[in-house]
Structure formats: C-alpha cells, structure tokens
Amino acid sequence: MSEMMEEILGLDARKLLPGSLILIEDSVAAKGAFLLNYFLKKLLAAPHASVDEAGGGTTRVLFLALSEPFSHYNRISRKQGCNLISYRNSGQLIFLDMVSDNSPGSIWTKGLKQSALFGLYERVNECVKRRGMQKSGEERTVIIIDDASLLEVLAGGVQNEVLAFLHYCRALYSGSHRCGVVALVHADTDSNRSLSLPVDGAQSPAAALVQELEHSADVIVTVDPLSTGLATDVHGQVSVVHWTDALCGAEFRRAPCTLQFKLLESSVLFSHPGGKF
Amino acid sequence: MAEAVARLLRDGVVVGEQAPAVMLCDSLQTRAAPALFTHFFASLTSNIAAGRAQAKGLVVVALRSTPESYTSSLDTEKKSRSSPGHCLQLVDCYTDPLGWNERIQGAEKLGEEGQRHTELEASSAYSTLCHDISDLNSLLSIVLRSGQAAVNQQSKAHFAVLIDSISFLLHYQSVAAITNFLSALRSHEQVSALMWVVHGDLHEARVVASLEYVATTVIHIKPQIHLPGQMLETQHKRETRHYGRIYVRQKKRNGRVREQVEEFQIENSGVKFAPVTLMTEMHQAVSLISSIPKVQFNLELSDKEREDRSKVVLPFEHQGDGKEVRIYDGRPDSVQSTFGSLNVVNGGSRHPEVVGSVAHKPSGVGEIHYLRDSDDERPDSDEDPDDDLDI
C-alpha cells in the first residue's frame, strides 16, 4: 500500500486509542472493502517490525465477516503478501465467518430474533476474553466489522440494536484496554441520506444509522466515486477526517485530506488529486 | 459568554428555585459539543477543587465517552495541585448500558473472567456501574447516590450533575421520560447545577425543543459563517472543523431571554472563545483579499511611493503656473485686463504704439489676439453666428 495513505491516516496499531471507532463509509459507486484489507494487513503485520520497542506486543484482530467469506479475504491478502491462515493459526487473527456459517444454530437461521445481536456479541465477547486470558493483558484487540449495515439486517431493522452492538464492541475490555473498532457502513442505503441532507439537521424524522455512527466515530474514512466524473485510470477518492486524536495524537491535528485511488490486481495505488500514480 | 455559562455552573442554585440547567446542542457539521463539554467540566472541577463553586461534588454520567477519559483528566489535574479526591463520581453507563455483560456473566455464574472484570470495576473507585439505562428511575437513584458519595454524605452540601449525551438515552427512552428525569434532577434539593449534551441533528425538532424548555441556558453550536473571500483564508488554515460559533440563549428568572453569539476555536490546550468578528471588519478583509490578484510582482504601494506619487504634477496642471487661470469671455474685466488698459477698440491693432507695447512681451511667445465684433453679443450664445451669412 502506498505511504500516502499511511501518512494521512496515521494508523499505528500501538498508538491506537482504546475504544476508538474508525468508520469507513462507502457507496454503491465506489466500494470501500479494499480498505478493510488495508487495515487487516496493517494491524496484523505492523507490530512485528517493532516487537522490541516499548509498548510493542501484538495487536489481535477479530474479523467479523458478514458480507464476504474467509476465502475471499485470504485470497486478496495473499496477493498483498500477507498470509491470513498463518495469522489465524497463531491466534492473532480471529475470524468469525458469518457468511459460510450455515449450521442450524447460525445467526442467519435464527432469523429476526429480537436480540440476535446479543447472541453475536456473546460470541465476540467469548472470543476476545478467551484469547485475552492466554496471554499477557497488555495486548490490544481491534474488531473489524465487514459491513455494519448488514448488522441492521441481522437485527431486523432495529437500529438501536446495531448501535448498542457497536457500542459494546468498543466498550469491551481485552486485557486492560478496551477494543478498537473498524467498521464499514454503506452511506447510501439510508433513505433520508439519499435525499438532500437537511442543513439544520433537526428536521429529519429519524436519524440514519450512518448519521448516528458519524457522531461517535473518531475517524471517518469516506470512499466516493471521483467527484469530477468517471475516469479510466482513477477509480475513486478516499477522504479522511480525524474528529478526535485517536490516530494522530494531540500534538498536531490533521486537516481533512483527500486522495485518489486506483485498484490494481494485487495492490492499491494512491495519489494526491491530479497527481500521478 | 462562555465565561458566563461557567459562572452559572459555578454559582449554582438560588434558594427556592430549580437548579440552573445548561444544554449543549451540536450537529455533524461541527461536532464540537464534547470538546465544549470537557471545557466546562474542567472549569467546574477546578472551581470545585478551589472551593469557589457552590457545589462541593460532581457527578458525571458517562454515556458517550469512556469513564477513563474523565478520570484521566482529573489525574493530570491532581498532579498539578492536590485536590480532594472524592469530589468526582462517575456513573459508568458506557461499559454496560443494556446489561448484556451482566447477562453473559450471569450465564457464566461469575467465573474466573467475571471476577477479573469486577476487579477492573473496583479499581476505579470513583465510578458506579449502571447496567440498565432503560430504567431511568434506577439511573436517577444511582446518580443521587453517587452525588451523596461525592459530597461525603453531607445532607446539606450541593453537587453538580453532568450528562455527556442525552442522545444516547433518547434511543431507549421517550422524550417525556427524559424531560421528567431531567426535571427531577433539577428540582432535587442537593443538585446545584445540571448540564447535558444533545446531538441536535439526530432528533426531531420537537424533541430538541422540549429539552430546551427544561434548560435555562441553551448553547447551540454552529459552524463558522464564511464569506466568499474569507473562505480563502480559512482554507489556508485548513482547520475549519475546529472553528465555530456558539449561540448562547439564556433564560433569566424574570422571563427575559437573551441570545448572544461568540466564536470558539478548539486547540490542543482546550477551547478558546472570542467575540464575534464584526461584519464590517470582515468586509474590509474580503475587499483587500479579493481585489488584488495573485501575481509575481508587487502591485501595492509603499508609503513613500504613495507620497511621491502625490507630488507629481500632471501635464494639464502646468497651465496656471500657480496663478489663477482666467479665460477671457469678452466682457470688461473688473480686475486688470490687458485689453482694457490699452483701450483697444475695433481695429485697434492699427495703432503702432499699442502693438509695440504688446510686443514687449518676451520674444518667442506667440499670442492670439481675438477681438469680438460687438459687445452686445453674449459669448457662447445659442444663436448661430453664421445666421446672417449671405452667400
């Protein structure tokens, strides 16, 4: 991945504030799933380079896959030089595959039960706690959620359940730290979002999930199609807004920044708007 | 204006009245309410620590931010000065707002994991865990119990209550229940002041309005107003998210409502407030910025250059040579006139001495002698001078 993205995102697994929420918003025209791979690789691989530094320790990743199965992520990560299977075997990656889980007791077949997400949280909690007991309490856990919008489907459209679930993921203790959460949501599936966003906000009848999450997110990464129209060699643009100092530290606040990206077979190229890849 | 709000929180309740209540309302455009909340929280804690405030204790209901974020700021405060330890009590609605953890632990029958968790809870001695925010009565009693603990069980001492997000409670509660809860807090005899945050764009207007009725002071946080030219300047700073305006609406006890506007800026050290930049000043800045195009060479004048330029005499200004310019219009001049003194009449140029006296002028200077036909004709009259021409 390009250094440019690292520069504007400032993601450092060791400095990630506990309990922070990084929100990836995408749309139909530009999918943001490639950023999940970026986060996955960055979080899993980064601490190895700096194991001897103070505050090193590994960062565990709990990947909650609701839209794509493990094989999909494994294939993409392998192309980027990151073997998910070995991470999974070492216990650093916990992959909760909700897609290919078709057993009778699975979360989908349970259907629209009122507290479907409580069941899911039970599993997440169990995974985080079980692993946390084995090793020292200093390591951190980041929960990556592939498509929080699907959580709403899972909860039978009850938005509060989704918010509560995400809140619990952030509040969850792993060792002595709370978990960080990286979640992907679709910004354009909310009905009142696709209409013009009310300027004075208060007029909207009920706030959308994305809006609610935006209020509590520490960093918002938005993936959009190119603002100037379609182009053959630019696939879209990513803008990063740091609302709190969760990623970049208080000493310097980063300004909102936009990069254009191009998806290749095995990697993603970033450039400043109008620049060369 | 922000100082007045901080004073309001500090001074607390008047006997026989309900406690003052401050509401912070923001939207996604600024998202500055948590920062302002922290600002007022810090000022109130320092006031309490110094004994200036009416409240002797402080209860923070942590719904949106982690309880650690409040205690850590207190810890740094402690390092700088020795403050009484117990004055801050936290109601932790963050860790387990819906009782999910409790349910899981109940299923596990408090296994090894559960014990560790309770250890963690116990380690933060100033916080009380709330397992069910949907039960406002129990939340109210927890808040009041924490308040008692904050003031060391003195039944006369006051304490302040800060709630860091009402929006979170509104997910699970009706507006009526929330306003009831807030009023109950306000009217409690030991509560000296109350403050809460609401995210205005997440709720209907009527919800925000009914919460406003409970509050005595409402702070609406809005983004900074940008004029077209000013935009350039702020884009240059590229920190537009950390600027904004607060509209403080204060309701006095006599019913008077006053609204004031102030600008704020969020910096690393905290929030800074400043009076609003006047529109006239803004316009000046705009005209200065917009009228001068960006070029490589200097288009502006220095003071010396401007002074030099004012001394330059332009070509048409030479004619008078300092004296008043007179244009002869044919009538006898009251002032000295060359022609009058020479007694020139029609065909006067025949007198050689007259010509001679005229010719005494410095040589090389040409003169035009114009003699009018008659004096009864007004100069510049409208009638055609060639009217009587007979060809």
Interface residues (C-beta under 8 A of the other chain):
Chain A: P18 G19 F118 Y121 E122 N125 K129 M133 N160 L163 A164 H167 Y168 A171 Y173 S176 R178 P198 D200 G201 A202 Q203 S204 P205 A206 A207 Q211 E212 E214 H215 S216 V241 W243 A250 E251 R253 A255 P256
Chain B: S27 L28 Q29 R31 R64 T66 Y94 T95 D96 P97 L98 W100 N101 R103 I104 E112 E113 H117 L120 S167 H171 Y172 H199 G200 D201 L202 H203 E204 A205 V208 R238 E239 R241 H242 N268
